Amino acid sequence: MILQALYNYYQILREDHEVEIAEPDYSNAPVSYALNLSEQGELLDIIPLSVPVQQGKKTVDRPKRMNVPEQVKRSVNVAANFLCDNAAYVLGLTGKEAKDPAYAQKRFEVFRELNIEILKKANSPSARAVIAFLKQHNPQTASQNPVIERHLKGLLEGGNLIFQVRGKNVLDDPEIRRVWEESRTGQQATKMQCLVTGQKEPVARLHPDIKGVPGAQTKGASLVSFNLDAFTSYGKEQGANSPISQRAASGYGVALNYLLSRQNPNRPTFLGDTTVIYWADTADKRYASVFYAFLNPEFQQEQEESEPEENKGKRKRAKEAEKEMGQVAESVRQGKAIDLAALRKGLDESTRFYVLGLAPNASRLAVRFFLTEPFGVFAERIMQHYDDLQIEKEFANQPTYISPYRILAECVSPKVTRRDDEVKQSWSLLGGAFMRAILTGAPYPEGLYAAILNRIRHDSDEEKRSVKINYIRAAYIKAHLIRKFRRQGQNPYQEALQMSLNESYTHPAYVLGRLFAVLEKAQREAIGQNINATIKDRYFTSACASPASVFPTLLRLSHHWTTKAEYGGVSDRKIQDLLGMLPAQPFPSRLSLDEQGVFVLGYYHQRAAFYAKKDNGEEESQPEE
């Protein structure tokens, strides 16, 4: 299903004039230099092909990406590419000679043999020029050539080289392309029925490398791979285990590499170690654009500013042509209310949409999830996710729509200086599970809920950049408990899972959370703001988990605070009112994890109510006794 969806998208990309992708039997690869030859095969010059790319605030040179003959997969084996390879293969030059004196020589000979074998079938001056160069080139004296010597340092860095004849790329020669494509179809490959196309075609023994997944090997990793005896069955080895034709394997590899590349205007989303890519079963880019905005409402502008100029141009053209959808995406980013009817306007909500989550796993890629639904279904589920998170804000400038990334970041210790790395490494599985829950409407992972509570227990307001209970943590706890019991028909904590304070709700965990907020406020009014450690810093964790061990002590202390504070009588009456809402045994010996979440919500709601705004915008003042 995954390969078929990617191969179908490859067919869509081929018809898109704004997208530069490789044709079948070709791949898009970075090329650093071109060897300019004469028609007699003499090396005239070496031309750098790097292009300037904006990286942050500075401009750096990067190899130019070009469509070249499909490249082979290499690990420790010696295998040459056709007309595009590194200096060790093309020129017999390498910096590894000290370890293996024949390292470069062996690779050049393999490259020369393969290329001459294919090029001798072409009736072309360019083909004859390359053959002449390969026959007369001597790797032993190559570094002494004045042309090579000028670029020796750059050549040894490992970039790919291509050939030109009198300034013209030999890969543009129709005759050379013909013999290359014929050599591909003439390969000794087993013919079987392809699982993607259904046709009997030569089967790909090895599948293409996929690049762009953080944490995977830089040379690329396989999505489909069979390389151990345990993976074989009935004598079938490697690609014969699940027959995918060479044409389909090449196509899905091109589509997947495009989705992961900077060429794609709708960039992947990263959650933990999971890379999330997405596409619609149509050439219309509005679907992917709005999906990206939904999942990244806070970071959309930041990522757009870091895009390459050519991608910005493509996104700009798309927004100009699709103004209505662009306005919807902008509304999400700015935290404005979204009308799902406006979202669907001009779109076919039955259009099939795909979301794929990939994670690194040794030399392969692990599929965290693969989801496909009509686009309208995904839109409703994402909006349901944001609706579940709605809770009263602490400050007016806080985002209405909290991105999944921000929620994962709340699981990270404030002592960690590189939050991005910590999220990816520590919560690798949670990222994929969290995204899957959002897109399927399922309950959030229990591990994420436990991680949020764990940070509440261990963080302290005294620490730098640390807030024990904040807007994002409270919003997630509320949403988690809503979704956990949604499919069970009855939610025992429904009255606590509101936007703001519910003064009539009498569940002990909720009332005790409110009581703790009142006690904290009484302490601050009595002692002032310059407190070394508040009761929240010292007692909140114990009060949340085992109220009976803490609240009697806090109530004894409250008598001193209410006596000393200017409005202590008000706090004292509030404390008595809350105690009156508790049962005969007011303080449970322990609270379950769900009840601890309700305790946190009671505390958050009560604290927010203290500083609620009046209709006229003024902060509500403390009433007099």
C-alpha positions, 0 to 999 in steps of 0.5 A: 500500500505504501509503495503503491501510493508513492508510485502513484504520486511519482506519476503525478510529479512527472506531470507537474512542470514546476517539479524537477524529478528524475525519469525512470532509470535516473536519479537526482544526485549532487554533482560537484564538478564537470570534466570538460573533454575535447572530442579526442578525449583530452581533459581541457578543464574541470568546472565547479558546479556548486551553487550558493545556498542560504543557510541561516544568515550566511550563504554556503556553496552546495553541489548542484543537484542534477538528474544522472543515471540511477546510482548503485547501492554501495556499502563496502563493495566495489561498484561503479555508476554510469557517467557520474561518480566520485574521484576515486572511480572517475579519476582513480584519486583518493586520500585513502591510498595509505591504507590500501595502495590499490584502493583507487586503482581497483575502482577506476578499472571497474568504472572504466570497464562498465562505462566503455562497455555501455558507451561503445554501443553509442554512435556519438562523438561524445561517447567516443570522447569519454571512451578515449579519455578512459582508455588514456587516463592513468591514475598513477600520474593523474595528480600531476596533471595541471588541470587536476592539480588546480582542483585536487583538494576539492576532488578528494572531498568525495563529490560526484563528477560528470563529463562534458564534451566541449562544454555540453553535458554528455548526459544530454546526448540522446544516443548516450541516453538510449544505450544507457536505458537499453542496458537497464532493460537488458540486465539479467533480472528475474521477471516476476509479477510486480506487487505494485503495477501487477505486470510481469517485469524485471524485479529490482534486486535492491531498492533505492536509498532514501535520504533526508530522514534525520538519524539515518545513514547519510548515504541513505537508508532502505525502506525495503531490504532483505539481506539476512538468511532469516529474511529469506523464504523458499529459496527467495533472496533479496528483492525476490521476497517481495517482487517490486519491478525496477520501474516501480522501485525507482519511481517510489524512491524518487517520490519519497526522496522528493518528499523528504528533500528541500525541493518539496515546498511542504517540508516534513514535520519532525516529532521526536525521531519521527519524520512525518511526510504527507501528500494528496492523490492529486497535483493540487498542492493546497491540501499539503499546504493546509495540512502543514499549517495545521500541524505547525501553527506556531512555527510555519512562519519561522520555517518559511523564512529558512526555505531556499529562495526557489521554494519560496517562489513556488510557495508564493505562486501557490498562494497567489493561485489559491488565495482562499486556502492560503487565508485559511492556513494563515488563520491557523498560524495566527491563532484565529478561529477556523471554519471547517466549511471555509476550509473545504470551500473549493476542495474535494474533501473526498480527495485521498490524502496520505501521511507517512511517519518514518524513523531511522533504524540501523541501515533501514527505515522504520515505518512508525505509521501510515495513514490514508483517509479523505482529506476532510477526515484528517481536517476534522480530526486535527481540529478535534485535537485542537478543540480538546486542548482548549483551556483558559490561557494564563496570558493573552499572547499565548497561542490558541493552537498548541503545536504537537512539537510544543507539547513534546518539548514540555516533557524535556528537563529545563536543564537540557540546553539543546531541547531539539536533540533531547526531544528526538532522543528521549521521546522517539517513540512518543512522537510517532504515537502522539501523531498517530493518535491525533490523525486517527482520533484515538486516545493519546499515548499514556507514556506522554501523559506520564511524562508530563506529570513527571515533569510537573513533579520534578520541575520547580518555579525556582529554576531558570526557564522552568514552570511547574504548571503552565498553560501547555501542560494543563491543556494537554492533561485536559485533552488527554483525559477527554480522549481517554474516556471519549470512546467509553461512553461516560467520563467520570471527570467530565465536569473538571475538563472544562475551559475554566473553573467549575465551582460546583464540581465536588470531586475530591481531587479537583477540590483539593487542587483548588484548595492548594491554589487558595493556600498558595495565594494565602501564603503569598499575601502573608509573606509577599512575593520574595519567597525562597520556596513556596508551598508549591515548590515544596509540597505540590508533588506530595499533595498531588500524589498523597494528599493525606500526608500534606494537607493537615500540615498546610491547613495548620500553616494557613492559620498563620498566613490568614491572620497576617494577610490584609485580606486573610479573612477572605482566604480563610472563608474560601478555605472553609468553603472548599473543605465543606465540599469534601467528604467526611474523610477529606484527604485520600491517602493516594490519588491515581494518575488520572486523579492527579491530572484532575488535581492539576486542573483544579489548581490551574483553574483556580489560579487562573480564576484569581486573575480573571479579567473583567469585561472592561479589561481590568484585572479583578481586584481582591474583594474586601472583608 
